[in-house]
Amino acid sequence: MSETRFSGEPPPPSNLGDRWQDVVAAVRAFRDAREWSQFHTPKHLAAALAIEAAELQECFLWKTDAEVETEMAGGPKRDAVAEEVADVLMFALLLADRLGLDVGQVIAAKLTANERKYPVALARGSARKYTELGTDSAGHG
């Protein structure tokens, strides 16, 4: 069983990185078998990522939270969302790979940075941006 981290502290980068390497390798192998690497410039991968993210967002467009919850309980709408999430993740992984970024390391580094920006004592239950934490202009926090 994995350790619960209440402080928000990420696991060491090597632990995260090892898990992602297999996923990145599988996505890379799929791409390479089709000789698509030639098309996967950073610009095109970033554009594809944005387009897939928009397609994911479209799955929720004009729906209430209750409608989304019902649709995500199971069935074809949930399956469609899962496919779009996979597309977004695969293009993000391909972009990171193309740029020579270690996904585990960059995620761990971002979690560490966010831990500093959003300390639990100030950020718990708040949707405020880190620059607004500690202020009470809206009667919160």
C-alpha positions in Angstrom: 0.0 0.0 0.0 1.4 3.5 -0.8 2.2 6.0 1.8 -0.4 8.8 2.3 1.2 12.2 2.1 -0.8 14.8 4.1 1.7 17.6 3.7 1.5 17.6 -0.1 5.1 16.7 -0.3 5.8 14.8 -3.6 7.7 11.5 -3.6 11.3 11.7 -4.7 11.7 12.4 -8.4 13.3 9.0 -9.1 10.1 7.2 -7.8 7.9 9.3 -10.1 10.3 9.1 -13.0 10.5 5.3 -13.0 6.7 5.0 -13.3 6.5 7.4 -16.2 9.3 5.9 -18.3 7.3 2.8 -19.2 4.4 4.9 -20.3 6.6 7.3 -22.4 8.3 4.3 -24.0 5.0 2.8 -25.0 3.7 6.1 -26.5 7.1 6.6 -28.3 7.0 3.0 -29.7 3.4 3.6 -31.1 4.6 6.8 -32.7 7.8 5.3 -34.1 6.1 2.3 -35.6 4.2 4.7 -37.8 7.2 7.0 -38.5 5.3 10.0 -37.2 8.3 11.4 -35.3 9.1 13.6 -38.3 5.8 15.5 -37.8 6.2 15.8 -34.0 8.0 19.1 -33.7 7.4 21.0 -30.4 5.2 23.5 -32.2 3.0 20.8 -33.7 2.9 18.8 -30.5 1.8 21.8 -28.5 -0.9 22.6 -31.1 -2.1 19.0 -31.0 -2.1 19.1 -27.2 -4.3 22.3 -27.2 -6.7 20.8 -29.8 -7.1 17.6 -27.8 -7.6 19.6 -24.6 -10.3 21.6 -26.4 -12.0 18.3 -27.5 -11.9 17.2 -23.8 -13.5 20.4 -22.8 -16.2 20.1 -25.4 -17.4 16.9 -23.7 -18.5 19.1 -20.8 -19.7 22.1 -22.7 -23.1 23.5 -21.6 -23.7 20.8 -19.1 -24.5 21.3 -15.4 -22.3 19.7 -12.8 -25.1 17.2 -12.1 -25.4 16.2 -15.8 -21.6 15.7 -15.9 -21.7 13.6 -12.8 -24.5 11.4 -14.2 -22.7 11.0 -17.5 -19.3 10.2 -15.9 -20.9 7.3 -13.8 -20.5 5.1 -16.8 -21.4 4.5 -20.5 -20.4 6.0 -23.8 -20.0 9.6 -22.6 -17.5 8.4 -19.9 -15.7 6.3 -22.5 -15.4 9.4 -24.8 -14.0 11.5 -22.0 -11.5 8.7 -21.2 -10.3 8.7 -24.8 -9.9 12.5 -24.8 -7.9 12.4 -21.5 -5.7 9.7 -23.0 -5.1 11.9 -26.1 -4.2 14.9 -24.0 -1.8 12.8 -21.8 -0.1 11.2 -24.8 0.5 14.5 -26.6 1.8 16.0 -23.3 4.2 13.0 -22.9 5.3 13.2 -26.5 6.0 16.9 -26.1 8.0 16.4 -22.9 9.9 13.6 -24.6 10.7 15.7 -27.7 12.0 18.5 -25.4 14.1 16.1 -23.4 12.1 16.6 -20.2 11.9 13.9 -17.6 8.2 13.8 -16.8 8.7 12.4 -13.3 11.3 15.1 -12.5 9.3 18.0 -13.9 6.1 16.9 -12.1 8.0 16.4 -8.8 9.7 19.9 -9.2 6.3 21.5 -9.9 4.7 19.8 -6.9 7.6 21.1 -4.8 7.1 24.7 -6.2 3.3 24.5 -5.6 3.9 23.2 -2.1 5.7 26.5 -1.4 3.1 28.7 -3.2 0.2 26.9 -1.7 1.0 26.0 1.9 -1.7 23.8 3.4 -2.4 26.2 6.2 -3.3 29.0 3.8 -4.7 27.1 0.8 -6.8 24.3 2.2 -10.4 24.8 0.9 -9.5 27.9 -1.0 -9.7 28.5 -4.8 -7.6 31.6 -4.5 -4.4 32.1 -6.5 -1.2 31.9 -4.4 -0.8 35.7 -4.8 -4.1 36.2 -3.0 -3.6 33.7 -0.1 -3.4 35.3 3.3 -5.6 38.3 2.3 -9.2 38.5 3.5 -10.8 40.8 0.9 -13.6 38.3 0.2 -14.1 37.3 3.8 -12.2 34.1 3.5 -8.7 32.8 4.3 
